[in-house]
Structures are given as structure tokens and as C-alpha cells.
């Protein structure tokens, strides 16, 4: 594998999950694979889990790690071709990406959606700009459209806790005061499309995700109905896709409660706003898998980096 940009870069999800679980049992088994190799992690946005888990994964593989908070410490980048750079951008991605690649063997990038310009966001200008000009493998640490490291960790967590041949998994929208991107939900949907499961998405009308991603996944606008007999409930807020980046609804009745959860396992990528997205009683119960999801971020990143290193 050369790049890890989306779930589509996984050639066999169940094999990757199995391999990641083996890595989890022996995290240092490949500690020499990354010797004399460097990963450079560029953050255009904040992070806790992605930053620490990807760094931990690289360290488990014996890599050197460089981290830069590009959003606050780097020059403001230009992505357009032929732009007269007499406004706010200081450096073109053509130079920046080539310069970064002088110092490392893999570049990992986090660059969220603007949520103001759908066309620009869907073009993934940061990720694709670096891909085009860096000439070295690129790892997506959450882009405008996807968060494939999170979805891979979620697949590992599902596998660890599933006891059924065909579990029922529900992705439910929840309220949030701010406009959030679609990336986590998109990649979770793409990952679930590779699973043997009854998968349902539930959200208020107007919060349909990109239909090119959801395709024929069942959408149920009645949350109570969607949650019936669920084995796993994945809660996430996202802003409207159709009315791009808008918050249309903050109905607190969509918050996940212990009563609504029933006997299902609760999943969320974190960070999460307590008692807005989900009530304390869920997060503090043994039905919550959120800490295990966060822990599995290391092994998701490690299997991705391992496959890239094996191909260098
Ligand atoms: N879930 C996730 O990506 O967490 P961070 O934003 O803290 O990295």
C-alpha cells in the first residue's frame, strides 16, 4: 500500500482487523521495521487521540516521529494553480510538500472541512496537494471527507465485542451546538458497508449524508424505531450536507440516554459533549466502548503504517 487516504485503501477489512488484533497482542513485534524511517505528522486542526495514538503506533514500529501544528505554527498555504499570491497565503503547497518530504518518509495530515465551501472540501485540497507534490506516502488523520483511521479502529472494536453473525449496528445523529464535519460518519458508513451487519442510519430530516457515500444504506428518521434490537449504537453529530455546514436542529430528544440504549453497546469517536450528545449514565456505564475505541486507534494506525513501511 502506498497511501492511506480513505476506507477504499483497505483491500480486505476482515484481514486488516485480524492483523491489527495480532499487533495489539504483540505491539513491539515489528519494532525494527521502521528503523531509520521518519513520519512527519502535520496538524492543521486540534487532536488528542489521533496525535498520541499515531505517534505511539510509529514508536511501536521503531520510527522517528516529527509533529508540527501546521494550523497555528506553519505558513498559510496556497493550493490554487497560478494564483497571484498577494493576499493572505504565504507559501504554496508545491514547495511546502516537497520541503516536508526532504525530512521524512511518510507524511500524516489532519485537515478538517471548512464547511463553507462544499466543492473545495470535497476536492480534499490539503490532502491531495500534499499527495501530488510530496512524492511520499500520505496518511489521512482526518480530512474534509473522511476519518479512515477512526473507522478502522471502530471495526477492530466491533469485532472484539461482537458475538453475532449479523449484528444490528445503528449510526445515530445527536445534537451539538456547533457545526461539525461529516468525516467520521462518512468513514463509519463506508466501513460498515464492508461488514456483515444490519446497518441503519437515523437522523432528523435534512441531515442526510452525501448519498454518494450512503448509497443504499437504510435511513430511518424515527430514532426509537431505528434503535429497536440494536447491538451497537454509534452516536455522532454532523452538520447538514444538503444545506452545507448548517446546524438545522438541536433537538435534545436526539441525545442518547441509557433508556434509549437498552442493552446495546455504545460507541463514539470522542471528544464528546456530556449531557448534550450523550448522557453521563451511558458514558459511565460498562456498555460504553469509547475508551476501547480510543485505545484501538493505536493498532489501526500501526497496521496502516506497517503496510506502508513494508512497501517502501
Ligand atoms: N477521534 C479523534 O479523532 O480524536 P481527536 O480529534 O482527539 O484526534
py3Dmol code that shows the C-alpha trace and the ligand (Angstrom):
import py3Dmol

protein = """\
ATOM      1  CA  UNK A   1       0.000   0.000   0.000  1.00  0.00           C
ATOM      2  CA  UNK A   2       1.283   3.472  -0.863  1.00  0.00           C
ATOM      3  CA  UNK A   3      -1.212   5.902   0.680  1.00  0.00           C
ATOM      4  CA  UNK A   4      -3.947   5.571   3.312  1.00  0.00           C
ATOM      5  CA  UNK A   5      -6.431   8.229   2.281  1.00  0.00           C
ATOM      6  CA  UNK A   6      -9.798   6.526   2.729  1.00  0.00           C
ATOM      7  CA  UNK A   7     -11.500   3.251   3.627  1.00  0.00           C
ATOM      8  CA  UNK A   8     -11.192   2.368  -0.080  1.00  0.00           C
ATOM      9  CA  UNK A   9      -7.453   1.816   0.512  1.00  0.00           C
ATOM     10  CA  UNK A  10      -8.255  -1.247   2.648  1.00  0.00           C
ATOM     11  CA  UNK A  11      -8.042  -4.281   0.353  1.00  0.00           C
ATOM     12  CA  UNK A  12      -9.574  -6.720   2.857  1.00  0.00           C
ATOM     13  CA  UNK A  13     -11.125  -5.270   6.020  1.00  0.00           C
ATOM     14  CA  UNK A  14     -11.506  -8.529   7.932  1.00  0.00           C
ATOM     15  CA  UNK A  15      -7.859  -9.443   7.279  1.00  0.00           C
ATOM     16  CA  UNK A  16      -6.683  -5.993   8.392  1.00  0.00           C
ATOM     17  CA  UNK A  17      -8.772  -6.247  11.575  1.00  0.00           C
ATOM     18  CA  UNK A  18      -7.309  -9.682  12.334  1.00  0.00           C
ATOM     19  CA  UNK A  19      -3.765  -8.400  11.723  1.00  0.00           C
ATOM     20  CA  UNK A  20      -4.400  -5.328  13.894  1.00  0.00           C
ATOM     21  CA  UNK A  21      -5.616  -7.551  16.732  1.00  0.00           C
ATOM     22  CA  UNK A  22      -2.415  -9.610  16.471  1.00  0.00           C
ATOM     23  CA  UNK A  23      -0.412  -6.353  16.664  1.00  0.00           C
ATOM     24  CA  UNK A  24      -2.445  -5.410  19.730  1.00  0.00           C
ATOM     25  CA  UNK A  25      -1.326  -8.610  21.463  1.00  0.00           C
ATOM     26  CA  UNK A  26       2.315  -8.003  20.432  1.00  0.00           C
ATOM     27  CA  UNK A  27       2.702  -4.251  19.819  1.00  0.00           C
ATOM     28  CA  UNK A  28       6.509  -4.378  19.577  1.00  0.00           C
ATOM     29  CA  UNK A  29       6.728  -7.431  17.296  1.00  0.00           C
ATOM     30  CA  UNK A  30       7.793  -5.237  14.350  1.00  0.00           C
ATOM     31  CA  UNK A  31       9.925  -2.818  16.347  1.00  0.00           C
ATOM     32  CA  UNK A  32      12.720  -2.856  13.743  1.00  0.00           C
ATOM     33  CA  UNK A  33      10.515  -2.374  10.664  1.00  0.00           C
ATOM     34  CA  UNK A  34      10.557   1.404  10.972  1.00  0.00           C
ATOM     35  CA  UNK A  35      14.238   1.775  11.944  1.00  0.00           C
ATOM     36  CA  UNK A  36      15.806   4.791  10.185  1.00  0.00           C
ATOM     37  CA  UNK A  37      12.382   5.875   8.918  1.00  0.00           C
ATOM     38  CA  UNK A  38      10.630   9.077   9.968  1.00  0.00           C
ATOM     39  CA  UNK A  39       6.952  10.018  10.000  1.00  0.00           C
ATOM     40  CA  UNK A  40       6.056  13.683   9.927  1.00  0.00           C
ATOM     41  CA  UNK A  41       2.620  14.454  11.385  1.00  0.00           C
ATOM     42  CA  UNK A  42       1.098  17.755  10.274  1.00  0.00           C
ATOM     43  CA  UNK A  43      -1.912  19.048  12.204  1.00  0.00           C
ATOM     44  CA  UNK A  44      -3.986  21.804  10.636  1.00  0.00           C
ATOM     45  CA  UNK A  45      -6.558  21.161  13.424  1.00  0.00           C
ATOM     46  CA  UNK A  46      -6.578  20.093  17.078  1.00  0.00           C
ATOM     47  CA  UNK A  47      -6.270  16.494  18.229  1.00  0.00           C
ATOM     48  CA  UNK A  48      -5.784  14.322  21.284  1.00  0.00           C
ATOM     49  CA  UNK A  49      -6.373  10.705  20.216  1.00  0.00           C
ATOM     50  CA  UNK A  50      -5.101  10.876  16.647  1.00  0.00           C
ATOM     51  CA  UNK A  51      -1.904  12.609  17.635  1.00  0.00           C
ATOM     52  CA  UNK A  52      -0.981  10.322  20.523  1.00  0.00           C
ATOM     53  CA  UNK A  53      -2.151   7.031  19.004  1.00  0.00           C
ATOM     54  CA  UNK A  54      -0.437   7.593  15.648  1.00  0.00           C
ATOM     55  CA  UNK A  55       2.758   8.628  17.435  1.00  0.00           C
ATOM     56  CA  UNK A  56       2.518   5.546  19.677  1.00  0.00           C
ATOM     57  CA  UNK A  57       1.970   3.316  16.618  1.00  0.00           C
ATOM     58  CA  UNK A  58       5.013   4.783  14.877  1.00  0.00           C
ATOM     59  CA  UNK A  59       7.119   4.331  18.033  1.00  0.00           C
ATOM     60  CA  UNK A  60       5.969   0.695  18.327  1.00  0.00           C
ATOM     61  CA  UNK A  61       7.342   0.206  14.796  1.00  0.00           C
ATOM     62  CA  UNK A  62      10.651   1.847  15.697  1.00  0.00           C
ATOM     63  CA  UNK A  63      10.080   5.002  13.651  1.00  0.00           C
ATOM     64  CA  UNK A  64      11.241   8.528  14.436  1.00  0.00           C
ATOM     65  CA  UNK A  65       8.364  10.990  14.776  1.00  0.00           C
ATOM     66  CA  UNK A  66       8.167  14.702  13.937  1.00  0.00           C
ATOM     67  CA  UNK A  67       4.989  16.622  14.807  1.00  0.00           C
ATOM     68  CA  UNK A  68       4.036  20.102  13.638  1.00  0.00           C
ATOM     69  CA  UNK A  69       0.900  22.058  14.500  1.00  0.00           C
ATOM     70  CA  UNK A  70       0.784  23.452  10.979  1.00  0.00           C
ATOM     71  CA  UNK A  71      -2.531  25.251  11.520  1.00  0.00           C
ATOM     72  CA  UNK A  72      -1.102  27.526  14.203  1.00  0.00           C
ATOM     73  CA  UNK A  73       2.653  27.386  13.545  1.00  0.00           C
ATOM     74  CA  UNK A  74       3.070  26.918   9.788  1.00  0.00           C
ATOM     75  CA  UNK A  75       2.822  29.420   6.966  1.00  0.00           C
ATOM     76  CA  UNK A  76      -0.657  29.815   5.500  1.00  0.00           C
ATOM     77  CA  UNK A  77      -0.620  27.644   2.376  1.00  0.00           C
ATOM     78  CA  UNK A  78      -1.863  28.376  -1.135  1.00  0.00           C
ATOM     79  CA  UNK A  79      -3.339  25.472  -3.108  1.00  0.00           C
ATOM     80  CA  UNK A  80      -4.542  27.122  -6.313  1.00  0.00           C
ATOM     81  CA  UNK A  81      -2.597  26.830  -9.569  1.00  0.00           C
ATOM     82  CA  UNK A  82      -1.317  30.109 -10.967  1.00  0.00           C
ATOM     83  CA  UNK A  83      -2.604  32.192  -8.045  1.00  0.00           C
ATOM     84  CA  UNK A  84      -1.150  35.677  -7.669  1.00  0.00           C
ATOM     85  CA  UNK A  85      -0.240  35.328  -4.002  1.00  0.00           C
ATOM     86  CA  UNK A  86      -0.746  38.937  -2.971  1.00  0.00           C
ATOM     87  CA  UNK A  87      -3.355  38.187  -0.292  1.00  0.00           C
ATOM     88  CA  UNK A  88      -3.179  36.055   2.884  1.00  0.00           C
ATOM     89  CA  UNK A  89      -1.284  32.944   1.737  1.00  0.00           C
ATOM     90  CA  UNK A  90       2.492  32.881   2.270  1.00  0.00           C
ATOM     91  CA  UNK A  91       3.696  29.609   0.767  1.00  0.00           C
ATOM     92  CA  UNK A  92       2.454  27.320  -1.990  1.00  0.00           C
ATOM     93  CA  UNK A  93       1.775  23.651  -1.258  1.00  0.00           C
ATOM     94  CA  UNK A  94       4.106  22.872  -4.203  1.00  0.00           C
ATOM     95  CA  UNK A  95       7.130  23.991  -2.183  1.00  0.00           C
ATOM     96  CA  UNK A  96       5.787  23.111   1.280  1.00  0.00           C
ATOM     97  CA  UNK A  97       5.025  19.472   0.390  1.00  0.00           C
ATOM     98  CA  UNK A  98       8.363  18.970  -1.347  1.00  0.00           C
ATOM     99  CA  UNK A  99      10.194  20.527   1.612  1.00  0.00           C
ATOM    100  CA  UNK A 100       8.371  18.340   4.160  1.00  0.00           C
ATOM    101  CA  UNK A 101       9.286  15.257   2.134  1.00  0.00           C
ATOM    102  CA  UNK A 102      13.013  16.111   2.476  1.00  0.00           C
ATOM    103  CA  UNK A 103      12.744  15.367   6.200  1.00  0.00           C
ATOM    104  CA  UNK A 104      10.617  12.237   6.375  1.00  0.00           C
ATOM    105  CA  UNK A 105       9.463   9.025   4.674  1.00  0.00           C
ATOM    106  CA  UNK A 106       5.714   9.244   5.438  1.00  0.00           C
ATOM    107  CA  UNK A 107       3.536  12.351   5.919  1.00  0.00           C
ATOM    108  CA  UNK A 108       0.375  12.118   8.024  1.00  0.00           C
ATOM    109  CA  UNK A 109      -2.057  15.017   7.734  1.00  0.00           C
ATOM    110  CA  UNK A 110      -5.100  16.275   9.618  1.00  0.00           C
ATOM    111  CA  UNK A 111      -7.070  18.939   7.758  1.00  0.00           C
ATOM    112  CA  UNK A 112     -10.771  19.308   8.552  1.00  0.00           C
ATOM    113  CA  UNK A 113     -13.528  20.506   6.250  1.00  0.00           C
ATOM    114  CA  UNK A 114     -14.136  24.258   6.128  1.00  0.00           C
ATOM    115  CA  UNK A 115     -17.906  23.525   6.000  1.00  0.00           C
ATOM    116  CA  UNK A 116     -18.269  26.742   3.991  1.00  0.00           C
ATOM    117  CA  UNK A 117     -17.260  25.534   0.513  1.00  0.00           C
ATOM    118  CA  UNK A 118     -18.516  22.023  -0.362  1.00  0.00           C
ATOM    119  CA  UNK A 119     -16.665  21.877  -3.679  1.00  0.00           C
ATOM    120  CA  UNK A 120     -13.348  22.858  -2.098  1.00  0.00           C
ATOM    121  CA  UNK A 121     -13.870  20.431   0.814  1.00  0.00           C
ATOM    122  CA  UNK A 122     -14.757  17.532  -1.482  1.00  0.00           C
ATOM    123  CA  UNK A 123     -11.654  18.248  -3.566  1.00  0.00           C
ATOM    124  CA  UNK A 124      -9.594  17.487  -0.409  1.00  0.00           C
ATOM    125  CA  UNK A 125      -7.173  20.237  -1.410  1.00  0.00           C
ATOM    126  CA  UNK A 126      -4.760  19.790   1.522  1.00  0.00           C
ATOM    127  CA  UNK A 127      -4.500  16.007   1.344  1.00  0.00           C
ATOM    128  CA  UNK A 128      -4.383  15.929  -2.448  1.00  0.00           C
ATOM    129  CA  UNK A 129      -1.975  18.871  -2.618  1.00  0.00           C
ATOM    130  CA  UNK A 130       0.497  17.011  -0.421  1.00  0.00           C
ATOM    131  CA  UNK A 131      -0.162  13.766  -2.290  1.00  0.00           C
ATOM    132  CA  UNK A 132       0.603  15.452  -5.598  1.00  0.00           C
ATOM    133  CA  UNK A 133       3.772  17.262  -4.594  1.00  0.00           C
ATOM    134  CA  UNK A 134       5.326  15.381  -1.626  1.00  0.00           C
ATOM    135  CA  UNK A 135       6.064  12.212  -3.603  1.00  0.00           C
ATOM    136  CA  UNK A 136       5.996  10.067  -0.445  1.00  0.00           C
ATOM    137  CA  UNK A 137       3.172   8.092   1.235  1.00  0.00           C
ATOM    138  CA  UNK A 138       0.358  10.148   2.774  1.00  0.00           C
ATOM    139  CA  UNK A 139      -1.809   9.064   5.718  1.00  0.00           C
ATOM    140  CA  UNK A 140      -5.183  10.701   6.335  1.00  0.00           C
ATOM    141  CA  UNK A 141      -5.519  11.642  10.030  1.00  0.00           C
ATOM    142  CA  UNK A 142      -8.992  13.124   9.277  1.00  0.00           C
ATOM    143  CA  UNK A 143      -9.651  15.136   6.192  1.00  0.00           C
ATOM    144  CA  UNK A 144     -12.639  17.078   4.892  1.00  0.00           C
ATOM    145  CA  UNK A 145     -14.462  13.949   3.811  1.00  0.00           C
ATOM    146  CA  UNK A 146     -13.149  11.018   5.843  1.00  0.00           C
ATOM    147  CA  UNK A 147     -11.534   9.731   9.024  1.00  0.00           C
ATOM    148  CA  UNK A 148     -10.395   6.268   7.947  1.00  0.00           C
ATOM    149  CA  UNK A 149      -8.081   5.663  10.930  1.00  0.00           C
ATOM    150  CA  UNK A 150     -11.066   6.152  13.245  1.00  0.00           C
ATOM    151  CA  UNK A 151     -13.267   3.838  11.182  1.00  0.00           C
ATOM    152  CA  UNK A 152     -10.589   1.145  11.158  1.00  0.00           C
ATOM    153  CA  UNK A 153     -10.301   1.394  14.964  1.00  0.00           C
ATOM    154  CA  UNK A 154     -14.102   1.159  15.136  1.00  0.00           C
ATOM    155  CA  UNK A 155     -14.017  -2.009  13.015  1.00  0.00           C
ATOM    156  CA  UNK A 156     -11.484  -3.524  15.440  1.00  0.00           C
ATOM    157  CA  UNK A 157     -13.703  -2.577  18.410  1.00  0.00           C
ATOM    158  CA  UNK A 158     -16.820  -4.031  16.768  1.00  0.00           C
ATOM    159  CA  UNK A 159     -15.004  -7.293  16.055  1.00  0.00           C
ATOM    160  CA  UNK A 160     -13.783  -7.515  19.665  1.00  0.00           C
ATOM    161  CA  UNK A 161     -17.290  -7.073  21.111  1.00  0.00           C
ATOM    162  CA  UNK A 162     -19.496  -8.773  18.559  1.00  0.00           C
ATOM    163  CA  UNK A 163     -20.879 -12.207  19.314  1.00  0.00           C
ATOM    164  CA  UNK A 164     -23.381 -12.443  16.435  1.00  0.00           C
ATOM    165  CA  UNK A 165     -23.037 -13.465  12.813  1.00  0.00           C
ATOM    166  CA  UNK A 166     -25.040 -10.431  11.741  1.00  0.00           C
ATOM    167  CA  UNK A 167     -25.256  -7.764  14.486  1.00  0.00           C
ATOM    168  CA  UNK A 168     -27.540  -4.760  14.220  1.00  0.00           C
ATOM    169  CA  UNK A 169     -25.469  -1.552  14.146  1.00  0.00           C
ATOM    170  CA  UNK A 170     -27.124   1.867  14.289  1.00  0.00           C
ATOM    171  CA  UNK A 171     -25.426   5.152  13.428  1.00  0.00           C
ATOM    172  CA  UNK A 172     -27.464   7.870  15.113  1.00  0.00           C
ATOM    173  CA  UNK A 173     -27.128  11.640  14.750  1.00  0.00           C
ATOM    174  CA  UNK A 174     -27.131  13.547  18.049  1.00  0.00           C
ATOM    175  CA  UNK A 175     -27.474  17.259  18.806  1.00  0.00           C
ATOM    176  CA  UNK A 176     -24.461  19.558  19.155  1.00  0.00           C
ATOM    177  CA  UNK A 177     -24.225  23.344  19.456  1.00  0.00           C
ATOM    178  CA  UNK A 178     -21.563  23.680  16.742  1.00  0.00           C
ATOM    179  CA  UNK A 179     -21.450  22.712  13.075  1.00  0.00           C
ATOM    180  CA  UNK A 180     -19.335  19.549  12.860  1.00  0.00           C
ATOM    181  CA  UNK A 181     -17.906  17.839   9.753  1.00  0.00           C
ATOM    182  CA  UNK A 182     -19.169  14.649   8.121  1.00  0.00           C
ATOM    183  CA  UNK A 183     -15.810  12.855   8.070  1.00  0.00           C
ATOM    184  CA  UNK A 184     -16.302  10.408  10.970  1.00  0.00           C
ATOM    185  CA  UNK A 185     -19.823   9.469   9.889  1.00  0.00           C
ATOM    186  CA  UNK A 186     -18.768   9.075   6.235  1.00  0.00           C
ATOM    187  CA  UNK A 187     -15.906   6.700   7.010  1.00  0.00           C
ATOM    188  CA  UNK A 188     -18.007   4.745   9.508  1.00  0.00           C
ATOM    189  CA  UNK A 189     -20.666   4.266   6.803  1.00  0.00           C
ATOM    190  CA  UNK A 190     -18.033   3.171   4.261  1.00  0.00           C
ATOM    191  CA  UNK A 191     -16.539   0.749   6.785  1.00  0.00           C
ATOM    192  CA  UNK A 192     -19.969  -0.686   7.688  1.00  0.00           C
ATOM    193  CA  UNK A 193     -20.666  -1.298   4.002  1.00  0.00           C
ATOM    194  CA  UNK A 194     -17.804  -3.824   4.160  1.00  0.00           C
ATOM    195  CA  UNK A 195     -19.291  -5.646   7.177  1.00  0.00           C
ATOM    196  CA  UNK A 196     -21.807  -8.470   7.617  1.00  0.00           C
ATOM    197  CA  UNK A 197     -24.350  -6.478   9.637  1.00  0.00           C
ATOM    198  CA  UNK A 198     -27.817  -4.958   9.633  1.00  0.00           C
ATOM    199  CA  UNK A 199     -26.799  -1.326   9.404  1.00  0.00           C
ATOM    200  CA  UNK A 200     -29.213   1.566   9.871  1.00  0.00           C
ATOM    201  CA  UNK A 201     -28.615   5.329   9.908  1.00  0.00           C
ATOM    202  CA  UNK A 202     -31.005   7.536  11.868  1.00  0.00           C
ATOM    203  CA  UNK A 203     -31.174  11.342  11.912  1.00  0.00           C
ATOM    204  CA  UNK A 204     -33.692  14.158  11.635  1.00  0.00           C
ATOM    205  CA  UNK A 205     -34.801  15.098   8.114  1.00  0.00           C
ATOM    206  CA  UNK A 206     -32.290  17.435   6.498  1.00  0.00           C
ATOM    207  CA  UNK A 207     -29.250  15.635   7.937  1.00  0.00           C
ATOM    208  CA  UNK A 208     -28.864  13.106   5.107  1.00  0.00           C
ATOM    209  CA  UNK A 209     -25.179  12.392   4.499  1.00  0.00           C
ATOM    210  CA  UNK A 210     -23.763  12.504   0.969  1.00  0.00           C
ATOM    211  CA  UNK A 211     -25.929   9.986  -0.949  1.00  0.00           C
ATOM    212  CA  UNK A 212     -22.877   9.001  -3.000  1.00  0.00           C
ATOM    213  CA  UNK A 213     -21.490   7.603   0.286  1.00  0.00           C
ATOM    214  CA  UNK A 214     -24.623   6.210   1.947  1.00  0.00           C
ATOM    215  CA  UNK A 215     -25.816   4.597  -1.329  1.00  0.00           C
ATOM    216  CA  UNK A 216     -28.466   2.014  -0.394  1.00  0.00           C
ATOM    217  CA  UNK A 217     -27.932   2.017   3.409  1.00  0.00           C
ATOM    218  CA  UNK A 218     -31.293   2.078   5.231  1.00  0.00           C
ATOM    219  CA  UNK A 219     -32.196   5.509   6.658  1.00  0.00           C
ATOM    220  CA  UNK A 220     -34.842   5.587   9.406  1.00  0.00           C
ATOM    221  CA  UNK A 221     -35.999   9.039  10.531  1.00  0.00           C
ATOM    222  CA  UNK A 222     -37.614   7.662  13.697  1.00  0.00           C
ATOM    223  CA  UNK A 223     -34.749   7.181  16.173  1.00  0.00           C
ATOM    224  CA  UNK A 224     -36.769   4.975  18.544  1.00  0.00           C
ATOM    225  CA  UNK A 225     -37.663   2.632  15.694  1.00  0.00           C
ATOM    226  CA  UNK A 226     -34.076   2.561  14.421  1.00  0.00           C
ATOM    227  CA  UNK A 227     -32.738   1.654  17.876  1.00  0.00           C
ATOM    228  CA  UNK A 228     -35.019  -1.375  18.324  1.00  0.00           C
ATOM    229  CA  UNK A 229     -32.948  -4.555  18.899  1.00  0.00           C
ATOM    230  CA  UNK A 230     -29.664  -2.717  18.261  1.00  0.00           C
ATOM    231  CA  UNK A 231     -26.460  -4.461  19.315  1.00  0.00           C
ATOM    232  CA  UNK A 232     -24.206  -1.431  18.758  1.00  0.00           C
ATOM    233  CA  UNK A 233     -25.200   2.235  18.721  1.00  0.00           C
ATOM    234  CA  UNK A 234     -22.688   4.689  17.246  1.00  0.00           C
ATOM    235  CA  UNK A 235     -23.561   8.279  18.126  1.00  0.00           C
ATOM    236  CA  UNK A 236     -22.193  11.229  16.186  1.00  0.00           C
ATOM    237  CA  UNK A 237     -23.231  14.741  15.350  1.00  0.00           C
ATOM    238  CA  UNK A 238     -22.758  16.143  11.882  1.00  0.00           C
ATOM    239  CA  UNK A 239     -23.952  19.307  10.196  1.00  0.00           C
ATOM    240  CA  UNK A 240     -26.284  19.298   7.207  1.00  0.00           C
ATOM    241  CA  UNK A 241     -24.752  18.093   3.942  1.00  0.00           C
ATOM    242  CA  UNK A 242     -27.518  19.450   1.714  1.00  0.00           C
ATOM    243  CA  UNK A 243     -27.567  22.869   3.393  1.00  0.00           C
ATOM    244  CA  UNK A 244     -23.828  22.562   3.599  1.00  0.00           C
ATOM    245  CA  UNK A 245     -22.357  23.089   7.070  1.00  0.00           C
ATOM    246  CA  UNK A 246     -25.591  24.398   8.614  1.00  0.00           C
ATOM    247  CA  UNK A 247     -26.977  23.417  12.042  1.00  0.00           C
ATOM    248  CA  UNK A 248     -30.668  22.792  11.297  1.00  0.00           C
ATOM    249  CA  UNK A 249     -31.762  21.152  14.525  1.00  0.00           C
ATOM    250  CA  UNK A 250     -30.562  20.942  18.126  1.00  0.00           C
ATOM    251  CA  UNK A 251     -33.476  18.860  19.401  1.00  0.00           C
ATOM    252  CA  UNK A 252     -32.301  17.465  22.785  1.00  0.00           C
ATOM    253  CA  UNK A 253     -34.637  14.481  22.303  1.00  0.00           C
ATOM    254  CA  UNK A 254     -31.995  13.024  19.955  1.00  0.00           C
ATOM    255  CA  UNK A 255     -29.416  12.836  22.803  1.00  0.00           C
ATOM    256  CA  UNK A 256     -28.512   9.232  23.648  1.00  0.00           C
ATOM    257  CA  UNK A 257     -29.800   8.086  27.027  1.00  0.00           C
ATOM    258  CA  UNK A 258     -29.422   4.869  28.999  1.00  0.00           C
ATOM    259  CA  UNK A 259     -33.112   4.139  28.446  1.00  0.00           C
ATOM    260  CA  UNK A 260     -32.849   4.503  24.665  1.00  0.00           C
ATOM    261  CA  UNK A 261     -29.625   2.489  24.531  1.00  0.00           C
ATOM    262  CA  UNK A 262     -31.288  -0.552  26.097  1.00  0.00           C
ATOM    263  CA  UNK A 263     -28.790  -3.421  26.177  1.00  0.00           C
ATOM    264  CA  UNK A 264     -26.742  -2.196  23.171  1.00  0.00           C
ATOM    265  CA  UNK A 265     -23.069  -1.226  23.316  1.00  0.00           C
ATOM    266  CA  UNK A 266     -22.369   2.478  22.961  1.00  0.00           C
ATOM    267  CA  UNK A 267     -19.747   3.854  20.579  1.00  0.00           C
ATOM    268  CA  UNK A 268     -18.448   7.374  19.897  1.00  0.00           C
ATOM    269  CA  UNK A 269     -15.160   8.556  18.398  1.00  0.00           C
ATOM    270  CA  UNK A 270     -14.584  11.250  21.111  1.00  0.00           C
ATOM    271  CA  UNK A 271     -14.288  14.048  22.026  1.00  0.00           C
ATOM    272  CA  UNK A 272     -17.892  14.109  23.205  1.00  0.00           C
ATOM    273  CA  UNK A 273     -20.028  16.724  24.957  1.00  0.00           C
ATOM    274  CA  UNK A 274     -21.590  15.079  28.001  1.00  0.00           C
ATOM    275  CA  UNK A 275     -25.322  15.558  28.513  1.00  0.00           C
ATOM    276  CA  UNK A 276     -25.675  17.172  25.091  1.00  0.00           C
ATOM    277  CA  UNK A 277     -24.697  14.304  22.773  1.00  0.00           C
ATOM    278  CA  UNK A 278     -24.980  11.513  25.347  1.00  0.00           C
ATOM    279  CA  UNK A 279     -25.918  11.429  28.997  1.00  0.00           C
ATOM    280  CA  UNK A 280     -23.427  10.649  31.775  1.00  0.00           C
ATOM    281  CA  UNK A 281     -25.207   7.403  32.632  1.00  0.00           C
ATOM    282  CA  UNK A 282     -24.253   5.959  29.219  1.00  0.00           C
ATOM    283  CA  UNK A 283     -20.632   7.099  29.156  1.00  0.00           C
ATOM    284  CA  UNK A 284     -20.095   5.958  32.744  1.00  0.00           C
ATOM    285  CA  UNK A 285     -21.667   2.539  32.182  1.00  0.00           C
ATOM    286  CA  UNK A 286     -19.923  -0.673  31.185  1.00  0.00           C
ATOM    287  CA  UNK A 287     -21.901  -0.569  27.909  1.00  0.00           C
ATOM    288  CA  UNK A 288     -19.662   2.258  26.719  1.00  0.00           C
ATOM    289  CA  UNK A 289     -16.825   1.230  24.377  1.00  0.00           C
ATOM    290  CA  UNK A 290     -15.405   4.727  23.874  1.00  0.00           C
ATOM    291  CA  UNK A 291     -12.126   4.174  25.744  1.00  0.00           C
ATOM    292  CA  UNK A 292     -11.543   0.901  23.901  1.00  0.00           C
ATOM    293  CA  UNK A 293     -12.220   2.683  20.597  1.00  0.00           C
ATOM    294  CA  UNK A 294      -9.582   5.260  21.548  1.00  0.00           C
ATOM    295  CA  UNK A 295      -7.136   2.524  22.547  1.00  0.00           C
ATOM    296  CA  UNK A 296      -7.691   0.741  19.237  1.00  0.00           C
ATOM    297  CA  UNK A 297      -6.647   3.891  17.376  1.00  0.00           C
ATOM    298  CA  UNK A 298      -3.033   2.814  18.048  1.00  0.00           C
ATOM    299  CA  UNK A 299      -3.478  -0.573  16.373  1.00  0.00           C
ATOM    300  CA  UNK A 300      -5.417   0.878  13.456  1.00  0.00           C
ATOM    301  CA  UNK A 301      -2.586   3.350  12.835  1.00  0.00           C
ATOM    302  CA  UNK A 302       0.022   0.635  13.389  1.00  0.00           C
ATOM    303  CA  UNK A 303      -1.397  -1.752  10.795  1.00  0.00           C
ATOM    304  CA  UNK A 304      -1.608   1.126   8.296  1.00  0.00           C
ATOM    305  CA  UNK A 305       1.983   2.260   8.930  1.00  0.00           C
ATOM    306  CA  UNK A 306       3.203  -1.336   8.862  1.00  0.00           C
ATOM    307  CA  UNK A 307       1.688  -1.905   5.429  1.00  0.00           C
ATOM    308  CA  UNK A 308       3.181   1.338   4.098  1.00  0.00           C
ATOM    309  CA  UNK A 309       6.628   0.559   5.547  1.00  0.00           C
ATOM    310  CA  UNK A 310       6.564  -2.931   4.018  1.00  0.00           C
ATOM    311  CA  UNK A 311       6.032  -1.257   0.642  1.00  0.00           C
ATOM    312  CA  UNK A 312       8.720   1.457   0.922  1.00  0.00           C
TER     313      UNK A 312
END
"""
ligand_1 = """\
8
LIG
N -11.455 10.710 17.457
C -10.472 11.559 17.166
O -10.011 11.669 16.010
O -9.993 12.240 18.253
P -9.040 13.507 18.185
O -9.793 14.579 17.390
O -8.800 13.915 19.596
O -7.781 13.143 17.459
"""
view = py3Dmol.view(width=600, height=400)
view.addModel(protein, "pdb")
view.setStyle({"model": 0}, {"cartoon": {"style": "trace"}})
view.addModel(ligand_1, "xyz")
view.setStyle({"model": 1}, {"stick": {}})
view.zoomTo()
view.show()
